[in-house]
Amino acid sequence: MKVLVVTCSPNEDGLTAACGEAARQGIVDGHSRARVINLNGFHLERCAVCGNGWGTCRTQHQCCLEDDFADLQGMFGEAEGYVLVTPVYYGEPSEAFKAAADRLRRCECTKPEDAPSVLSGKPTIAIAAAGGSGGGAVHCLGVLERWLRQLGAVPFDLIPVAQRSREYQLETIHDALAAMCAAPAAPVRAAATEARSDRRPPRRGHSGRRNTTRDK
Ligand SMILES: Cc1cc2nc3c(=O)[nH]c(=O)nc-3n(C[C@H](O)[C@H](O)[C@H](O)COP(=O)(O)O)c2cc1C
């Protein structure tokens, strides 16, 4: 399995980086291939909200902004599984993650069911690296889980880490990745069905035509 480890902290030797390294080692020990990236090293603008709310993300499933986003989207496409590691900022993922995630969601969630999101059916472990209190780590993981389900990915595990739980949670991350790499692949169809159930139903008074744009 080719696993993309996505980190998004400015600290190269902080808790996020340590979690990413534990994940990388678990992937290698699980006889799989790891690619580790840090979104803070990418040039990623925030979504420009083109037109009246939708741009080429809806029609072409690509972003019109000229930065590193297309490369990142390609990396998600090539991978067969993911690890998302974010520092907890105000109970949420980092700004670098959110800038990338907003744009990836627009491009991937708007794809048709016969050619779904590049994340569809792929196992993912999300990790929230928090500070001393650990407050907000669970909320942060909730944000990540919702995003993953909207994109059709399969959350394999959600792991909160705080400074005081660092030692044993790094072991957990390692073991979780080794287990994910050893697990049989989830059927894509089941994951896509689960993702659809996360969409809101059509509004009352709607003409009855199915809304083909996935509600995020
Ligand atoms: C802007 C900001 C907001 C933060 N908010 C939280 C928070 O809500 N809960 C928490 O436990 N830690 C919070 N922290 C602490 C970081 O999550 C913690 O230091 C984490 O280890 C950062 O990851 P790093 O070591 O990779 O930099 C915050 C830190 C910053 C800079």
The ligand as an SDF file (V2000), in Angstrom:
LIG
                    3D

 31 33  0  0  0  0  0  0  0  0999 V2000
   -2.7730   29.2750   17.6260 C   0  0  0  0  0  0  0  0  0  0  0  0
   -2.6960   28.0710   18.5230 C   0  0  0  0  0  0  0  0  0  0  0  0
   -3.8440   27.5350   19.0560 C   0  0  0  0  0  0  0  0  0  0  0  0
   -3.7750   26.3840   19.8680 C   0  0  0  0  0  0  0  0  0  0  0  0
   -4.9250   25.8260   20.3480 N   0  0  0  0  0  0  0  0  0  0  0  0
   -4.8570   24.7040   21.1080 C   0  0  0  0  0  0  0  0  0  0  0  0
   -6.0510   24.0720   21.5600 C   0  0  0  0  0  0  0  0  0  0  0  0
   -7.1580   24.4730   21.2730 O   0  0  0  0  0  0  0  0  0  0  0  0
   -5.9070   22.9570   22.3570 N   0  0  0  0  0  0  0  0  0  0  0  0
   -4.6820   22.4510   22.6930 C   0  0  0  0  0  0  0  0  0  0  0  0
   -4.6190   21.4500   23.4110 O   0  0  0  0  0  0  0  0  0  0  0  0
   -3.5440   23.0230   22.2420 N   0  0  0  0  0  0  0  0  0  0  0  0
   -3.6070   24.1320   21.4520 C   0  0  0  0  0  0  0  0  0  0  0  0
   -2.4540   24.6950   20.9790 N   0  0  0  0  0  0  0  0  0  0  0  0
   -1.1730   24.0410   21.2760 C   0  0  0  0  0  0  0  0  0  0  0  0
   -0.7530   23.1320   20.1070 C   0  0  0  0  0  0  0  0  0  0  0  0
   -1.7960   22.2830   19.6820 O   0  0  0  0  0  0  0  0  0  0  0  0
    0.4160   22.2710   20.5310 C   0  0  0  0  0  0  0  0  0  0  0  0
    1.4840   23.0920   20.9250 O   0  0  0  0  0  0  0  0  0  0  0  0
    0.8470   21.3110   19.4520 C   0  0  0  0  0  0  0  0  0  0  0  0
    1.8720   20.4930   19.9910 O   0  0  0  0  0  0  0  0  0  0  0  0
    1.3610   22.0560   18.2640 C   0  0  0  0  0  0  0  0  0  0  0  0
    1.9310   21.1580   17.3580 O   0  0  0  0  0  0  0  0  0  0  0  0
    3.4780   21.2490   16.9840 P   0  0  0  0  0  0  0  0  0  0  0  0
    4.2290   20.6920   18.1760 O   0  0  0  0  0  0  0  0  0  0  0  0
    3.6100   20.4460   15.7610 O   0  0  0  0  0  0  0  0  0  0  0  0
    3.7640   22.7000   16.7680 O   0  0  0  0  0  0  0  0  0  0  0  0
   -2.5070   25.8230   20.1730 C   0  0  0  0  0  0  0  0  0  0  0  0
   -1.3400   26.3810   19.6360 C   0  0  0  0  0  0  0  0  0  0  0  0
   -1.4230   27.4860   18.8100 C   0  0  0  0  0  0  0  0  0  0  0  0
   -0.1490   28.0460   18.1980 C   0  0  0  0  0  0  0  0  0  0  0  0
  1  2  1  0
  2  3  1  0
  2 30  2  0
  3  4  2  0
  4  5  1  0
  4 28  1  0
  5  6  2  0
  6  7  1  0
  6 13  1  0
  7  8  2  0
  7  9  1  0
  9 10  1  0
 10 11  2  0
 10 12  1  0
 12 13  2  0
 13 14  1  0
 14 15  1  0
 14 28  1  0
 15 16  1  0
 16 17  1  0
 16 18  1  0
 18 19  1  0
 18 20  1  0
 20 21  1  0
 20 22  1  0
 22 23  1  0
 23 24  1  0
 24 25  2  0
 24 26  1  0
 24 27  1  0
 28 29  2  0
 29 30  1  0
 30 31  1  0
M  END
$$$$
